[in-house]
């Protein structure tokens, strides 16, 4: 009976040398890692991230439409200042999305925050698709800017809720795979827009209409998602939380049997939720933010997002076609953008394995260093046009390699870690604050890019991005903690005490007991 009551765990070496009965009992995967449970978790995370593709499409839209909008032979065209606002206003609205998500996520839940975010994005695409129904130029431009701004709010709101949802429904062993879905969705949306721009030239209305239809489909896909059991428990909705957790642990709806492992996990989640409710009732956000387990990860993630934006990652996504032209690429610059999108999404699929094998910190350092090297080589082509500049293959290789390196850490890691580093009671508010400040810098970098290029020159601007990338590598090495294999509770304890302490659970105890038994045998 004792063996039946204690949770199972995975210990292949020990199980190999034990008798058949105990091997079957103790080598069984935890409930949250069973085939049915993982399949359900992946499906719901996929539904949640379907809307994130729309965010990627918003980000990369200027890259494939500015050529048409700069064409003075068209009935409607934009000058340099107007086009910079068209390209960057969504990033100006992103911080508002960060604040809204911090408000909604703790109040209406993860699922309905995702739904509201999709609805805002749908409205933004609808405004863009119908803007040319006006005949007045100012009205067309104003409606386009409002549509882009709503898309920016969607981007800011989509940074954290699906990742937080993924972290709360899964166990540490597969958490990374699920959280990375947001980055895959973002990369997929960027590629989708590049493909639309490649096959549909000079037709911004058709591109916006197709995007609007996709966003509508993504909105409808949110409805089947169960709410996060962790959030339901913090609101005292224990019965709904129980049903939700049973679904995500691969158990049937009808409770025909008693599952000790499920009951243990649910009890632990209830205790954590009760502690969160008690803290939330006694502390305002202004007092909560003064706790080290809150303000330390907020500062770290804000700086991380700052480095991400300042090293030119998003600038290259938004201005991919224009940067390819200025870097001296001889092939179709839109095709280069498609190549960048393909490289990004392929690398993103491998990032879960890389993060789990290498860890978050080494991946980030390698990523930032590689990006800096690519930018230096691009700068060298401008500094020495008669030597390095004659290598016509270099710009394409450097730009594609830059995207590959950025996907290995600087582009994906902040979105990955924002779902891991904050305590549950402040997860919505704290992640929203970090996104708010990070997106402000994103807007600044995109808005001033044309002016920086005009003032510094293309080569020197690439060198500036290289310098920031190398600084980012140092920041990751010294200030970003390693979260691989850590539970959310262990990470919270790290911020509070400055140490990583392994929480002793029934699983840990059982593993120790069996290891001692194996040694005796």
Secondary structure, DSSP 8 states (H G I E B T S, - for coil): -HHHHS-----HHHHHTS-HHHHHHHSS--GGGSHHHHHHHHHHHHHHHTTHHHHHHHHHHHHHHHHHHT-TTSSS---HHHHHHHHHHHHHHHHHHHHHHHHHHHHTHHHHHHHHHHHHHHHHHHHHHHGGG--SHHHHHHHHHHHHHHHHHHHHHHTTHHHHHHHHHS-HHHHHHHHTHHHHHHHHHHHHHHHHHHHS-S-HHHHHHHHHHHHHHHHHTTTT----HHHHHHTT-HHHHHHHHHHHTT--SS--S--HHHHHHHHHHHHHHHHHHHHHHH--HHHHTTSHHHHHHHHHHHHHHHHHHHTTHHHHHHTHHHHHHHTT--S-HHHHHHHHHHHHHHHHHHHHHHHHHH-HHHHHHHHHHHHHHHHHHHHHHHHTTTTGGG-TTHHHHHHHHHHHHHHTTTTTHHHHHTTTSS-GGGHHHHHHHHHHHHHHHHHHHHHHHHHHHHHH-HHHHHHHHHHHHHHHHHHHHHH----TT--HHHHHHHHHHSS------HHHHHHHHHHHHHHH-
